[in-house]
Amino acid sequence: MTIACFPRSPRRIGAGRPAACLLAALLLAAAWPAPAAAAPPQEPEEPAGGAALDEAAVEEAAAPQEAAAPQQDVPPPAAAPLGVDLDHAQATMGRLLEVGRAMHAWARDTRLERGRRQPTSRMPKQVRWDRCPGVQHAELEELLVPAYLRELPTEDAWERPLQFCLDRRLAGSEQQYGVRSAGSDGRYGTDRYEVGGFPDTSLDADLVWMDGYFIRWPEPQ
C-alpha cells in the first residue's frame, strides 16, 4: 500500500504536512499485517529405522521387477533300491517266521493227537523244497486260522505270492512243512538249498523257512 504524502508541486507543501503524513504512515503500517516469513527448507526425512537410502537401493527400487518363477513341489529323493529291498527282506522274514511258527505248532499238536512223538529236530545242511508237497493258501488257512494265526499272509513284502508246502501225514523225517519267498526279483532260483545266509546285497535270492528253521536268509556284510 502506498501513501502519497507529498503533492506534485513543492510550492504547495505546508509547514506541518510532512509530520502529519509520517504519522499516518506509521499508523497504517502498524495496522497492516506483516508478510509471513519464508519457511526454511525442510531436510529430507530418513526412512524408518534411521538409515538413509543409498543410490543403489533407490535404483534397485526403481528398476522393473522380474516376475518370480512359480514355486514347484520338489519330490524327495528316492530311497536307494538296496535300502528298500533290505527293508522288504526283513519284513518278509518276519512273515515267514510268523507262518512257520504256526505250522510248527500245528504239526506238534497233530502228532500229539495221532499219538506220535515229536521227532528230534536239528538244523539240516541241505533241504529239497520239491520233496515237500505243495499246499494252496486256502487249504493251509483252514488248518491254521484262527487256532494258530489271526491271518495267514498271502504275499511277501514285494507283494508277490508266498509259496507253502505241507505233508499232512507228517510221515517223513524231513521236508514236512515250509514257506518261502522268491526275493526281490520274484523268481525262485532253485528247489535245492544249502542251509546258510547270503549277502544282504544279493536280495534277489530266495528266502526260505522249513521244518522249524530258516534255511536261507540275508546276512549283513
C-alpha positions as CSV (number, residue, x, y, z in Angstrom):
1,M,0.0,0.0,0.0
2,T,1.4,3.4,-1.0
3,I,0.7,6.7,0.9
4,A,1.1,9.9,-1.1
5,C,2.2,12.5,1.4
6,F,3.7,15.0,-1.0
7,P,2.0,16.9,-3.8
8,R,3.4,17.1,-7.2
9,S,4.1,20.8,-6.8
10,P,6.6,21.6,-4.0
11,R,5.3,25.1,-3.7
12,R,2.0,23.9,-2.1
13,I,3.7,22.0,0.8
14,G,2.7,23.5,4.2
15,A,4.9,23.6,7.3
16,G,3.1,20.8,9.2
17,R,2.2,18.5,6.4
18,P,5.3,16.2,6.5
19,A,4.9,15.4,10.1
20,A,1.2,14.6,9.8
21,C,1.9,12.4,6.7
22,L,4.6,10.5,8.5
23,L,2.3,9.8,11.5
24,A,-0.4,8.5,9.2
25,A,2.1,6.2,7.5
26,L,3.3,4.8,10.9
27,L,-0.3,4.1,12.0
28,L,-1.2,2.3,8.7
29,A,2.0,0.2,8.9
30,A,1.1,-0.9,12.4
31,A,-2.4,-1.9,11.4
32,W,-1.3,-3.7,8.2
33,P,-0.3,-7.4,8.8
34,A,3.3,-8.2,8.2
35,P,4.0,-10.7,5.4
36,A,4.6,-14.3,6.5
37,A,8.2,-15.2,6.9
38,A,9.5,-17.7,4.3
39,A,9.7,-21.2,5.7
40,P,13.2,-22.6,6.0
41,P,13.9,-25.5,3.6
42,Q,12.9,-28.9,5.1
43,E,15.6,-31.6,5.4
44,P,14.5,-34.9,3.8
45,E,13.3,-37.4,6.3
46,E,15.2,-40.6,6.9
47,P,13.4,-43.8,6.3
48,A,12.1,-45.9,9.2
49,G,15.0,-47.4,11.1
50,G,17.1,-44.3,10.8
51,A,19.2,-45.4,7.8
52,A,19.2,-43.2,4.7
53,L,18.6,-44.9,1.3
54,D,21.7,-45.1,-0.8
55,E,21.7,-44.6,-4.5
56,A,22.0,-48.3,-5.3
57,A,18.9,-49.0,-3.2
58,V,17.0,-46.3,-5.0
59,E,18.0,-47.6,-8.4
60,E,17.1,-51.1,-7.4
61,A,13.6,-50.0,-6.1
62,A,13.1,-48.0,-9.4
63,A,14.1,-50.9,-11.6
64,P,11.3,-53.1,-13.0
65,Q,11.0,-56.3,-11.1
66,E,11.1,-59.6,-13.0
67,A,8.2,-61.9,-12.4
68,A,9.1,-64.6,-9.9
69,A,9.1,-68.1,-11.2
70,P,6.3,-70.2,-9.8
71,Q,7.3,-72.5,-6.9
72,Q,7.1,-76.2,-7.7
73,D,7.0,-79.0,-5.2
74,V,10.2,-80.9,-5.4
75,P,9.8,-84.6,-4.7
76,P,12.0,-86.0,-2.0
77,P,15.0,-88.1,-3.3
78,A,14.1,-91.7,-3.9
79,A,15.4,-94.1,-1.4
80,A,18.2,-96.4,-2.6
81,P,16.9,-99.6,-4.1
82,L,19.2,-101.6,-1.8
83,G,17.8,-99.9,1.2
84,V,14.2,-100.5,0.1
85,D,14.9,-104.2,-0.7
86,L,16.6,-104.7,2.6
87,D,13.5,-103.4,4.4
88,H,11.3,-105.7,2.3
89,A,13.6,-108.6,3.0
90,Q,13.4,-108.0,6.8
91,A,9.6,-107.6,6.6
92,T,9.3,-110.8,4.6
93,M,11.5,-112.7,7.1
94,G,9.0,-111.7,9.8
95,R,6.1,-113.1,7.7
96,L,8.0,-116.4,7.1
97,L,8.7,-116.7,10.8
98,E,5.1,-116.0,11.7
99,V,3.8,-118.6,9.3
100,G,6.5,-121.1,10.2
101,R,5.8,-120.9,13.9
102,A,2.1,-121.5,13.2
103,M,2.9,-124.6,11.0
104,H,5.3,-125.9,13.6
105,A,2.7,-125.6,16.3
106,W,0.1,-127.3,14.1
107,A,2.5,-130.2,13.4
108,R,3.3,-130.6,17.1
109,D,-0.4,-130.8,18.1
110,T,-1.3,-133.1,15.2
111,R,1.4,-135.5,16.2
112,L,0.1,-135.5,19.7
113,E,-3.4,-136.2,18.5
114,R,-2.1,-139.1,16.5
115,G,-0.1,-140.5,19.4
116,R,3.2,-139.7,17.8
117,R,6.2,-138.3,19.5
118,Q,7.8,-135.0,18.4
119,P,10.9,-136.0,16.3
120,T,14.3,-134.8,17.4
121,S,15.0,-131.7,15.4
122,R,18.3,-130.3,14.3
123,M,19.2,-127.9,11.6
124,P,20.0,-129.8,8.3
125,K,22.8,-129.0,6.0
126,Q,20.7,-129.2,2.9
127,V,17.0,-129.3,2.1
128,R,14.9,-130.0,-1.0
129,W,11.8,-128.0,-1.4
130,D,10.5,-130.3,-4.1
131,R,10.2,-133.1,-1.6
132,C,7.7,-131.2,0.4
133,P,4.1,-131.4,-1.0
134,G,2.8,-128.0,-2.1
135,V,-0.3,-126.7,-0.4
136,Q,-2.7,-123.9,-1.5
137,H,-3.2,-120.8,0.6
138,A,-6.9,-121.5,1.2
139,E,-6.2,-125.1,2.3
140,L,-3.5,-124.0,4.7
141,E,-5.7,-121.2,6.0
142,E,-8.3,-123.8,7.1
143,L,-5.7,-125.5,9.2
144,L,-4.0,-122.5,10.9
145,V,-6.7,-119.8,11.2
146,P,-7.8,-118.9,13.8
147,A,-6.3,-121.5,16.1
148,Y,-2.6,-120.7,15.3
149,L,-2.8,-117.4,13.3
150,R,-5.1,-114.5,13.2
151,E,-4.5,-114.1,9.5
152,L,-2.4,-116.1,7.0
153,P,-0.2,-113.8,4.8
154,T,-0.6,-114.3,1.1
155,E,2.3,-112.2,-0.2
156,D,5.8,-111.2,0.7
157,A,6.8,-107.5,1.2
158,W,7.4,-107.2,-2.5
159,E,3.7,-108.0,-3.0
160,R,4.4,-111.3,-4.7
161,P,2.7,-114.6,-3.7
162,L,4.4,-116.7,-1.0
163,Q,4.7,-120.5,-1.5
164,F,3.7,-123.0,1.1
165,C,4.3,-126.7,1.4
166,L,2.9,-129.2,3.9
167,D,3.0,-133.0,4.3
168,R,-0.3,-133.6,6.1
169,R,0.7,-137.2,7.0
170,L,3.8,-135.9,8.8
171,A,5.2,-139.3,8.0
172,G,8.6,-138.2,6.6
173,S,11.6,-137.3,8.7
174,E,12.4,-134.1,6.8
175,Q,10.8,-131.5,4.4
176,Q,7.4,-131.7,6.0
177,Y,6.3,-128.1,6.0
178,G,7.7,-124.8,4.9
179,V,7.1,-121.3,3.4
180,R,9.3,-119.3,1.0
181,S,9.7,-116.1,-0.9
182,A,11.4,-115.5,-4.3
183,G,13.1,-112.4,-3.1
184,S,13.4,-109.1,-4.8
185,D,13.5,-110.4,-8.4
186,G,10.3,-112.5,-8.0
187,R,11.9,-115.7,-9.5
188,Y,12.7,-118.8,-7.5
189,G,16.3,-119.8,-8.1
190,T,16.2,-123.5,-7.2
191,D,14.4,-126.2,-5.2
192,R,17.6,-127.4,-3.5
193,Y,19.1,-125.2,-0.8
194,E,22.3,-125.3,1.1
195,V,21.5,-124.1,4.6
196,G,23.0,-120.7,5.4
197,G,22.9,-117.0,4.9
198,F,23.7,-114.9,1.8
199,P,25.0,-111.3,1.4
200,D,22.3,-108.7,2.1
201,T,23.5,-107.1,-1.1
202,S,22.1,-110.0,-3.1
203,L,18.4,-109.8,-2.1
204,D,17.2,-111.4,-5.3
205,A,18.0,-114.8,-3.6
206,D,15.2,-116.9,-2.2
207,L,14.1,-116.6,1.5
208,V,13.2,-120.0,2.9
209,W,11.9,-121.4,6.2
210,M,11.3,-125.2,6.7
211,D,10.7,-127.6,9.5
212,G,11.5,-125.2,12.3
213,Y,14.5,-123.3,10.8
214,F,15.4,-120.5,8.5
215,I,17.1,-122.2,5.6
216,R,18.1,-119.2,3.5
217,W,18.3,-115.7,4.9
218,P,20.3,-112.4,4.3
219,E,23.3,-111.6,6.4
220,P,25.0,-108.1,6.8
221,Q,28.3,-107.8,5.0
